[in-house]
Amino acid sequence: MSKKSIKILLLIEDNLGDAHLLREMLSEQGSHKTELTHVERLSEAEKHLAEHAVDIILLDLGLPDAQGLGAVRRARALAPQVPLVVLTGLDDEALAGRALQEGAQDYLIKGEIETRGLRRALRYAVERKAMEEALFAEKERAEVTLKCIGDAVACTDISGKITFLNLVAEKMLGWTWQEAAGQPLAEIFRILDATSREPIPNPMEMAVRQNRTVHLPSNCILLRRDGFEIPIEDSVAPIHDREGRASGAVIVFHDVSASRALALQMAHSAQHDFLTGLPNRMLLNDRISQAISLAPRHMKKVVVLFLDLDGFKHINDSLGHPVGDKLLQSVAERLVDCVRGSDTVSRQGGDEFVVLLSEVEQADDAAITARRMLQAVAEPHSIDQHDLHVTTSIGVSVYPDDGLDAETLIKNADTAMYQAKENGRQSYQFFKPAMNARAVERQSIEEILRRALERQEFALHYQPKVNLRTGKITGAEALIRWTHPIRGPLSPEQFIPVAEDCGLILPIGNWVLREASKQARAWVDAGLPLATMAVNISAVQFRDENFLEGVFAILEDTGLDPGSLELELTESVLMKHAESTASILDALKAKGVQLAVDDFGTGYSSLSYLRKFPIDALKIDQSFVRQITAAPGETTIVAAVISMGRSLKLRVVAEGVETREELAFLQAHHCEEAQGFYFSPPVLPQQFAVLLETGIAETILRPKTESVFLESDQLIVHETLPVPRDADCSGTKVRRE
């Protein structure tokens, strides 16, 4: 289904704290902003809805003027066509289930709501409401069509012989009026019970005998003259003469094939996904519960796999929703082919699928199925003359080890799926209890991260880049640091992935770019010799539709020369969508902005894109630099990158230089620049200014293994101590592409 963005949300909640929390969670959804209107009573909502349109309603079930199902019914009456999601402070699944029966699209339990789940619930609620409306419209059309066709009418005399058939009756019975006239009704109007296949007694005789209108059983079947079976509904009424005595009967009947098929379809649609025909969440939960109840008796395990497609959003956005829908259908078919008939493949909504493997001998069997699914999904999908490529990340949970009910198993499989994504995608991951602790920690970080910018808890440190021939500082790399007033310092590895997940990476990234540009301009104005300021750009930032406009606005506001700004992007970011990447890089280059490939050698490492894109510099990843001392026989990559960069006339920068031996190797192979703890750790602006004034050329030329560090704004030269291999030498080198 094509996704409809939620622009206006009405929150009916009397708890101001809960309302504030929901507003904060919705304020950072990404490019599609949601306007939230908050009222505390249902009566206030009634006035608002009378004058304003909304896209979705969030309803608390414990309002001052309405509680429980009564609140649901009143809200549905006020806005029957608006999707409704209920909020409850009680973990009462029975009440929530009844709310869904009353017309709510979903429910959320207070205290268990997190940003990703809230966005997903709202999006799925809108999708389900659209499906319900489409089904209702289809049902209305079918009913109107049936009425327009008209009913069949047959008349008999008191002896039960046919006296009249209208045109509809002729068609349904297979007899013309002339052929049927005078024939016994039982020979023309043959009816059976659909279940027992037994003949149904003559309804005309019953109506005449009881002298009242009677109806056929609801599961009645008409046998047409050629033997074709037609499900019908009818009524039979006696015809009276002038004296009021029964003189015959009239039978009015009609074909109910369409309405019965529609009823079956609606019953099916209530438990199946509209797009793929797969079981939906309701039916999946029921089947998981059934599998759990049978598992102990049969000495089996139950496995739940949670799948999320990688790369689907780009295809859906670039080629359109019709192609995206066909791709989802193709994936659904392949997943069904990967499992047994006793298993269940369901679609949760969007590009997420959940698979139930019932009666599994051992948990390792799930790994076989997961690998089969990874391979099946990754094969090209031929759709509308496109060969489309997507992959999937899979999380696996097992009953009884990882949960005793459907909700827990799905939740834990979802958690494991996100771990699989973090591990590099196109993989599967079994749930481990420690993942829950990490999920709680991520949620905690997200909550405090939302206020970090406004509370000015972030700071930038700067690490120098040094010319290995002259020893002069050629530039600085800006690295973000976060010190929380209670938790203290948090490393970028802890909070950058969370910021990317919840959408905060955009304002944080813009802040880093603006602050770094402002600081660079301040050093230039102070006459300090700084050539370039390097800033890391995440995949989320680079793909934001306002990225270019934001960069150019910051340059104009700060007055920094575009040639003094260097943007660092990883190979994965550059190669994700090469065509659009080229246009963005060309626009930056046209302004004079410098461009560097960060962590070179850890991604695509393709020579072709280095020629295609207007790149200025390559940064050798510190993992390769460390091989110089850790594995001297494996330094081929470093030497090859330096040689390749020089042949392409690109500046080559080595990251994470920590020892004199590493420096000597780089100098011997004519590497132009380097950075790392050997020269200086990332330092505060005032300490970096001292470095710019004093320089660190002496360190490079000194034969002993010494380094320059800063202490109390003074330059101190001392013996270099071994740097721990897990030390944070780089800063924001945390990206998920």
N, C-alpha and C positions, 0 to 999 in steps of 0.2 A: 504494500500500500504506500502511496506517496505520503511523506511525512508533513503534517501541518504544524507550523511553529506556534507556540503558546505566547501570545502577546499580552493578554489581559487576564489576570487571575484574581478571583474574589476569594479572600480568606475570611471565614466566619469562625472566630475564635475569641473567647472571652479572657483567655490567659495571655496577658501582654508579653510575658517572658517567652512563651512558646511562639507567639506571633512574631516577636523580634528575631528569634532564632531562625524561623522559616524564611523571613525576609532576607536575612543575611545569606542563607544557603542559596536562595534564588537570585541574589544580586550578582553572582559571579558565574553565570551559566555559559558565557562565551559570547559569540557574536550576536546571538538572538537574545535581546534583552526582554525581560518579562515585567510588565507593569503590575504591581500588586496593590490591590485595594483591600483594606482591612476593616471589618466591622465586628462588633462584639455580640450582637444579637441577631436572631433570625428576622425580627421585625425590621431592623435596619437594612438587612439584606433585601427584604421585600421592596423597600423604597428604592434602593439602589438599582435593583434589577428592572424596576418599572421604567427607569430612565436611561439605563446604560446596558450595553451588550458586553458579555464576558466570554472568554474561551473555555474556562474551566472553573469549577468551584471546589475549594477545600473546606470541608465542614466538620467542626468539632461535634461529637455526639453528646457533649455535656454542657449545653448552653443554658443561660439563665431562663430563657423563655421557650426552650425546646430541648428534649433529651431523647436519646436512643433512636428507635425506629420512627418515632413521631417526628423527630427532626429531619430524618431522611425523607419521609413522605411529604412534609411541608416543602422542603427544598426542591424535590422533584416536581411538585405542583407549581412552584414558582417559575422554574426554568426546566421544563421537561426535555428540551433538546440540548442542554448544556451538560458536558461530562461532569460527573460528581465523584470525588474521592473523599472518603470519610476519615477522620482522625479520632482515635480513642486512646485514652490513658490506661485502659484495661487490656490486658492480654487475653481478650475474650473472643476466640475464633468463632464461637457460635453466634454471637451478636454481629460480628463482622460478616459472617456468611449470610445472615438474614438481611443485613444491609445491602449486600450484593443482589439478593433476591428481590429487594424493593426497588432496585434500579441503579444503585451505585456501581461505578465501574471498577473501583479498587478500594482498599483500605490501607492505612498506615498506622502503626502503633507508636505512640509518643515514647521517646526515650530510646527507640531503636531506629530512628530515622537518620540516615546519613545522606550527604549530598548526591552521590551517584544513584542511590536507591530512590531518592525523592524525584530526581530528574527522570529516571526511568519510569517510575510509577505514573507521573503526570503524562509523559509521552505515550505510554501504553494505554492510559485511560482515554486519551483523545482518539487513539487508533480504534479501541474497542467501541467507543461511542459511534464513530463513523461507520463501523461495520454494522452495528445494530440499526442505525438509521437506514443504511443501504438495504438491509434485509427487510425492514419494515416497509420501505418503499416498494420493494419487489412483491411483498405479500399483498399490499394494497392494489398494485396493478393487476395481480392475478385474480383477485376477488372481483374487481370491476369488469375484467374480461369475461369471467364466468357469468356475471349478471347480464352482460350484453348479449351473450350467446342465447340466453333464454332456456327455460325448462322444457322437458319433454312432457307431453300430456296424452294420456290414453283413457278412453271411456268404455264402460261395459253396461249391458243391460242387467236385469235382476238375475238372469241365469248365468252370468259371468262371461257372456260372449262379447267380443270386441265390436264397438260401434263407432269408434273414432280414434285416429292417431294424428298428431300434428307432425310437421316436417322434421322437427328435432327428434320426436319419438320414432319416426320412420328410420332415421339414420342410426339411432342407437340400437333399435331392435333388429334392423336388417330386413324389415317387412314394409311394403307399401300399405297404405290404408285399404286399398282395394283387395290386396292379398289377405290381409288380416281380418277384414270384416267378416263377422259371423263365426270366427274361430274362437275356441275357448281361451280365456286369458292365460291359463296354465301352460298352453302350448306356445304362446307368443312371448309371454313375460316370464321367462325361466330365471329363477333367482336361487342362489346358494349362500350358505353361511361360509365366509372366507376361511374360517378356522377349521370347522368340522367337515366342510365340503358336503354337508347334508342339505337337501332341499328345504327351503323355508315355506311354511304354510301359506296358502293363498291369502294375501292381505285384503283383497276385495271381500271375501267371505267374512273375514273378521270384522271389517268396517260395517258391513250390512248387518251382521248379527248383533254387534254391540251398538249400532246406530250412532257411531261417533267417528271422528277422525283418528286414524291410527298411523303409526310410523314403523318402517322397517328397522331391523337391528342395524347398529352403526357399522358393522363389518359385512354388509351385504354386497354380493357380487351378481351382476346381471350377465347371463350367457346370451350373447348375440346369436343370431340365426346361424352364423358360420362358426360358432364355438368360441369366438373371442370373448374374453372376460373383461367386464367394465365395473369398477367399484361405483356404487350409486348410493344416493340418499333419496328418500321419497316420503310422501304422505299420501294416504288413501282416505277419501271422505265419501260417505253415502250420498246419492242423489235422491231427492224426495219428489214424489208426485204432489198433485194439488191437495190431496188429503193428508200429506205428511208421511206417507208410507214410502219405504225405500224402493226405488225403481231401478237402481243401478249404482254405479260407483265411478268416481273419477280418480285417476292415479297421476300424481304430479311427481316426476323424478328427474334427476340430473346427474351427469357424470362428475364424480368428485376425484378423478385421477389427479388433476393438477393440484387441488387443495391438499389431498392426502400426501402427494409427493412433496409439496411445499412444507407441510407439517413435519414430514420426516427430515427434510432438508434443514429446517429451523432447529429441530432437535439435534441434528448432526452439527450444525453451525454453532450451537451453544457450547459444544465441547471440542470444536476443531478450529484451527486457524483458517481465516477467510482466504488467505492468499495461497498457501501451500496445501491445504487440506489435512495437515498434520494435527494430531491431538494438541489442544491448548493446555494452559497451566492447570485448569480445573480438572480435566480428564487425566493429565499426567499425575497430579497429586493423588487422585483416587487410585490409579494403577500402582503407584509407588506404595501406597498404604496397603493395597491388596498383596503386593509382592512381599512386603515386610511381614504381614500376618502369616503367609505361607512358608517363609524362609526357614524358621526354626523347625517346623514339622518335617520339612524335606532336607534339613541339614545343609542348606545352601546360603550363599551370600547374595546381597542385592547391591548393584553398582549404579551410581548416577554419574554421568559425564556432562559437564557444562561446556559448550562450545561458543566461541565468539570469533567471527570472521575478521581476518586482518586484510585491510585494503579495500573493504567493501564501500566505505563512505566515499572514497575518491571516485570509484566507478559510478556510484549512484549520483554523485554531484555532477560529474563531467559528462556522462552519457545519458542521464535522465532516469527518472523513476521507473518508466516501463521496462527499460533494460535491467535496472536493479531488481525489479520484481521477478523478471525471468531468471536472473542469476540466483535469487533465493530459491526459486522453484527447482532449478537444476541442482543446487546444493542439497536441497531436501531429498530429492530422488536418490542422489548418491549415498546420503547417510542411511536411508532406508535399505539400500542394497547392501550396506555393511553389517547389518544386524539380522538376527533370527526373527521369525514370524512372531515369536512370543515376547520379543522386546518392543520397546516403544520409543519412537523418535518424535519429539514435540518441538514446536517453535514457540519461544517465549514472547517474541516481538522483536522488531528491528532486525538485527543480524545475529541474534542469539538463539541457540538451539540447546535443548536438554534431552539426553538419551537415557532411558532406563534399561539396564540389562538385568533381567530377572533370572533367578535360579542359576547363579554363577558358582562353579565349583571352587575356584580360588581367585583371589584378587588379581593375581598376575594375568589371568585371562582377559581382564579389562584392558591391560596394556596392549595385547594383540589387537583388540578391536580399535583402540585409540590410534595405533599406528596405521591400521587399515584406513581409518577415517582421514588421518592427515594426508595420506597418499591420494585418496579418492578426491578430496576437496582440492588438492593442489594441481590436479590434472587440468589442462585448459578447458574452459567452458565456451563452446561455440554458440554465440547468441547474436542474432541480427548481423551476421557477417563480421562479428568481432570475436577474436580469441581472447577471452578474459581470464585473468589469472588472479586468484585469491588463495590465501592460506587460512588456517584456523589455529587457534590456541585452545587447549582442552584442559579442564580441571576435573579430577576424578575423586569421588568420595565413595566409601564402602560401608554398608550396613553389616554388622552393628558397630564396627570400629569407630566410624566418623559421625554417627548420628543414629537416633532411634526413631525418627519420624521424617516425613517427606520434606518439611520446611528446612530442617537442620541439614539434611543431606544435600539439598539444592544450594543452600547458603554456603556450605563448606566446599562444594564443588566449584561454586562461583569464585570463592576466595583462592582456591588452587589454580583456577584458570588465570587470574590476574598475576599469580606468581609465574605461571608459564609464559605470559606475555613479557614479564620483566626479565625472564631468562633468555629471551631472544625470539619469542614467537615461533610459529610452526613447530610446536612441541606440546607434550602433555606433561602434567604434573599431578602426582597423587597428593591428597590433602595431608598436612601434618599439623598437629595441635599448635605448634609454634606459630603457624600462619595466622591464627586467630589473635595471638598476642601482637603480631606485626600489624594486623588490621586495626586493632584497638589503638596501637601507637600511631599509625597513620592518621586515624580519625582525630586523635588528640593533637597531633601536629597541625592538621588542617584547621582545627578550631582556633588555635593561637596564631596561626599563620595569617588568618584573615585580618587580624588587627595589627600585624607587625609593621606594615607600611605606614599606617596613620600614626602609630606610636613611635615611629622613627627608630626601630630596633635594628635596622640593617645598616651596615657600613661597608665601604669598599676598601680593600687592601690592594696594593700594587706590587707586582713582581717585575724586575727589570729584564729586558732582553739586551744581550751584550754582543757587540761585534767581536768575533774571536780573533780578528787580525789586529785591530787597533785597541781593543779593550774598552771602547767607549759604549755607553748606554745608548742604544738605538731606539728604544721604545719601552712601553709599559703594557702589562696585561692587567686589566681590572678584574678582580675576583671578589665575589660577594661573601660577606660574613654576617652571621645572625647571632646576636646575643639576647636571649629572652631574659626578662627581669627575674624570673623565678627558676627556670630550668637551666639558665646559663647558656654557654655557646652550643649551637647546634650546627653540625657539619652540613655542607651543601648536599652530600650524599643522602642525608636524612630528609631534607625539605624540598629539594628541587623536583624529584619525581612526584611528590604530593602536589606541589604547585602546578605541575603540568596536568595532573589528573583533574584537578578542580577548577582549572582555568585561571588561576592566579599568576601563572608564569607570564602572562601578557603584561599586567601592570608592574610586576616585579622586574621583568626584562626591560621595560621602557624606563623604569627608574634607574636601573644600572646604566643603561646607555646614556641617559641624560646626565647623571652624576659624573660618569667618567668623562663625557665630553666637556662638562663644565670645569672639571678639575684640570683637564688637559689645557683648556684655554687659559686657565688661571696661571699654570706653570709657564706657558708661552708668554703671557703678558708680563710675568715676573722675570723674563729673560733667561729662563732655564732651558737647557738644550734637550728638548723632547721631540723626537721625530714623529712617532706614531703612538696612538693609544689603541690597544687591541681590546675588543669586547666579544665575548662568546655569545652566539645567537642560537637559541634552541630551535628544534624542528617546529614547535607550536608557533613561536614568534614568526619564523620565516614563512610559514604557510598562512599567516593571518592576512586577510585582505587589505588591512590598513598598514602593513609593514613598511612599504616604501614611503608612504606619506608620513609615517611617524618618524622614520630616520631623517628624512629631509627637513621636517619641522624642527627636530632637535638640533640639527646642525645650524639652522637659521637662528633659532632662539639663543643658542650658546655662543654663536659667532665662531665656532671651530672650523678651521679650514678642512674641507672634505678629505683632502689628501693626508691629513693627520689622523684620520680615523681608519682603523683596520678592523673589519668584521671577520670573526673566525667561525667557520661552519665545518661540520664533519662531512666525510665522504657520503655517509648514508643520507644526510639531509640533501646534499647536492643531487644525488642520483635518484631520489625517490620519484620525482616527476621531472625528468631532465628537460623537457621542452619548456615548461613554465619556469623552471629554475633559470634557464639561460636568459629569458627575457628580464627577470628580476635582477640578475647579476649584471646584465648589460646596462640597465638603468642606473644601478649603483656606480658602475665603472664610468659611465658618461658624466656623472657628477664629480668623479675623481676619488671616490672612496676606495681604499685598499681592501683586497680580499685574500684571505688565507684559508687553506685546507687544514683543519685541526685533526689531531690524532691520526695522521696519515699512516696508512699501512694496516689499520684495524678494520677497514670497511671494504669498499669495492676494489680499491687500488687499481683503477683502470687508467691506462695511459691515454685512452681516447678522450676521456672527459677533461683531462688536464689541457688538452689542445683545444677542446670545444669551448670551455668556459674561460672568462677573462681573469684567471687566477694570478696573484702576485707572489704568493709564498706557500711553501709546504712546511708543516710542523711535524717533525718525526715524533711519534708517540713515545712516551718515557719508557714503556715496556721494552722497546727495542734498544733504547739507549742503555738500559740496565744490563743488557746482554754483553755489553763491552767488557764489564768487569765480572759479571756473574757467569757468563759462558763465552769466553774469548774466541772460541772456535765458531761461534754462531753470529758473527758480526756482519755477515754478507748483506743482510737486508739494509742495515744502516748505510753501509758503503754504497749500495746500489741506489738508494733513495737520494743520497747526496749527489751522486754522479748524474742521475736522471734529472734532478732539479737543475743542476748546472747546465746540462745540455739543453734544457727547455728554457733557460734564462730565467729561472724562478729562484727567489730567495729561499734558502733552506734554514729552518730554525729547529734546533734540537731541544726537546723538553725534558725536564727532570734531571738535569746534569747535577751529580752529587759528588763526584770524585775527580782528583787530578788525572787519573788514568782515562776516564771518560773524556775529559777536556782534551787531553793530548791526542787521543784517537780522532776526535772531531777536527782538531786543528790539522792533523796530518792528512786528513782526507778533504781539507779545504771546505769544511762546513762554515757558512758565513756567520750565523748567529746561534746563540743558545740562551737558555734560561734555566734556573733551578736553584736548589739550596746551596750549591757550591758558590754561587755568586751572592745570593740573598734570598731569604724566604719572602713571601708576600708581606708587605709592611704598610703602615698607615701613611696617609698623604704627607704629613710633616717629616716623617722619616725618609720617605722616598725623595722629598725635595733635597734633603742633605746628600743623598746618593747622587742626585743630578748635579749638585754643586761640586762635590768632592771627586766623584767618579770612582770606578773600581778597576781601572786598568792595571794597577799594581798587582792585584790578585792574580790576574791571568799570567803575568810575566814572571811572578815569583816562582822559583823552582821548588820550594817546599810546599807541602799540602796544607795550605792555609786558606781561610775564607774571610769575607767581610760581613759582619753582622752589625746591627744597630741596637743601641741601648741608650734609653733616655735621650734620644735625639743626637747622640754622639756616635761618630764612626769609630769602630773598634776592630782591629785586626787581631785574630787569634788562631790557634791551631784548630783545624776542622775536625769535629767529632763525627763518627759514623752516623748517618741519618737513617732512622728506622725505615724499612722498606714499605711500611704501611702509612708512613707520614703523609699528610695532605700537602703535596708539593704543588698542586695545580689549582685547586679551588673548584670552580663550577664546571668540572669535566664530567658532569653527570647529565646525560641526555638519553632520552628514549625516543628513537625515530620511528 
